[in-house]
Amino acid sequence: MAGYHITMRISSLLALFPTLCLAFATTALPDGLPDLGDTAQLALTPQMERRVGESIMRDIRQHDPDFDDDAEATAYLNALGDRLVSNSEGARQDFDFFLEKDPTLNAFALPGGYIGVNTGTIVNAQSESELAAVLAHEIAHVTQHHMARMASKEGQLSTASLAALVLAILARNSQAGSAAAAIGSAGAITAQIAFTRDFEREADRIGFQTLEKSGFDVRAMPNFFLRLQKAGRLYENNAPAYLRTHPITSERIADAENRIQGLPYIQVPDSLDFQLVRAKLRANQGEPPDALKQMQDDLNRKKYSNEVAARYGVAVALLRAPQPARAAAELAPLLQSNDHPMLLALSARIKQASGDDKGALGVLQQALARYPNNRALNYAGIETLQRLGRNGEAAALVDEQIRNYPHDARLFLLRAKGYAALGKRLLQHQAQAEAYALQGSLPAAIEQLQLAQKSSDGDFYQLSSVDARLRELRNQLAREMKEKKDKK
């Protein structure tokens, strides 16, 4: 199945070649690349990189079967990433961290500050500092523009080579590397995509500084390298995907160990957020009976670093089984002494699975009073209100969240669902159009606005708003189509 997923991913992304080339067609590097670490003279602007990254991410969200939009895990990953970015040398742009539902160990950076992390990387991290070390390294690849330099040739940035590089970066995020060969040139690119020794050394150096400034255990970096090197020797050709693109050498390990010499040892405890997210991802791996057995065995043998997280993981696995009554019994003692939002959200999911939507709503309302800006709780609260037919309350909650997160396509989809239940056809299509626009599907967004125009329930002001937005999206689509035509 992994081979099928990666083949579909590359196939869908091949369509991005014209877009990627367009983003760079009018720009060339000056004669000679700057010295390693100096990005001031790169003609490739952060805004251009971001445009390319946004195009790729839109495709990933729509077509990649491994894209994982788990709100709790994604929120944690971005909070951890933001902490590192705030202490990273040269970080002058926005970063977005996202999950790939893949049990293998890998992480990768895309243009514009988008960093993907396999769920297996979080599950297999032996500490939060190890996960932070991986992210700090990937952040450094972005801030130092290593991808653009890899795509350069003789001092000139090749649009085709950059586009191929992006595809290969995505292709590498799988153990089924041979699947990429079926797509033609992407296979050849994949074989050459490992970062150079100088780039890896620079990313290690800057990543180490970021790790230290952010208050994590810097010993996590050499420890992680050693475990990866051991895994590579153990599995040979089936080594973790991370090793194929970030080769671990004895020199890199020695450099990391030398950096920690003379530094005082500081024990850095893992956050409960990390422990709970890791337990949840573990419990959601594989078949439900197998996951439940593994989580239960680890709990019984006391093979855990945090008992709350271990019991939470068992409860998640029980809910998957599905055994909601047993899940509730496992979770109940934890709720008596801890009101962490992930525990409260699980309690609501258990009640929902037991057919008690009113009980679930009660839990969520209490949780939102404590954590009003938690996105996972708000999604769940909106969806529960809609299931109960309380669409007016759901709409008010959606509106409040959209004010806070105006670029969240999921919220607009929930708004469209709510308006459909209320029979407000114009507003339904208008909300659906905004969701499509945020996802990058302009033709679909335009079609929804045309349906909104034809609805008979809108007033003058609503229709005027639809007309104005329709003109805006049509002009945007026309510009994009003209650019593509002019560059052919």
Secondary structure, DSSP 4 states (H G I P E B T S, - for coil): -HHHHHHHHHHHHHTTHHHHHHHHTT--PPSSPPPTT--TT-SS-HHHHHHHHHHHHHHHHHH-TTEE--HHHHHHHHHHHHHHHTTSTT--S--EEEEE--SS--EEEETTTEEEEEHHHHHH-SSHHHHHHHHHHHHHHHHTTHHHHHTEETTEE-HHHHHHHHHHHHHTSSS-GGGGGGGSHHHHHHHT-SPPHHHHHHHHHHHHHHHHHTT--TTHHHHHHHHHHHHHHHHGGG--HHHHHS---HHHHHHHHHHHTTPPP---PPPHHHHHHHHHHHHTSS-HHHHHHHHHHHHHTT--S-HHHHHHHHHHHHHHTT-HHHHHHHHHHHHHH---HHHHHHHHHHHHHTT-HHHHHHHHHHHHHH-TT-HHHHHHHHHHHHHTT-HHHHHHHHHHHHHH-TT-HHHHHHHHHHHHHTT-HHHHHHHHHHHHHHTT-HHHHHHHHHHHHH-SS--HHHHHHHHHHHHHHHHHHHHHHHHHHHT-
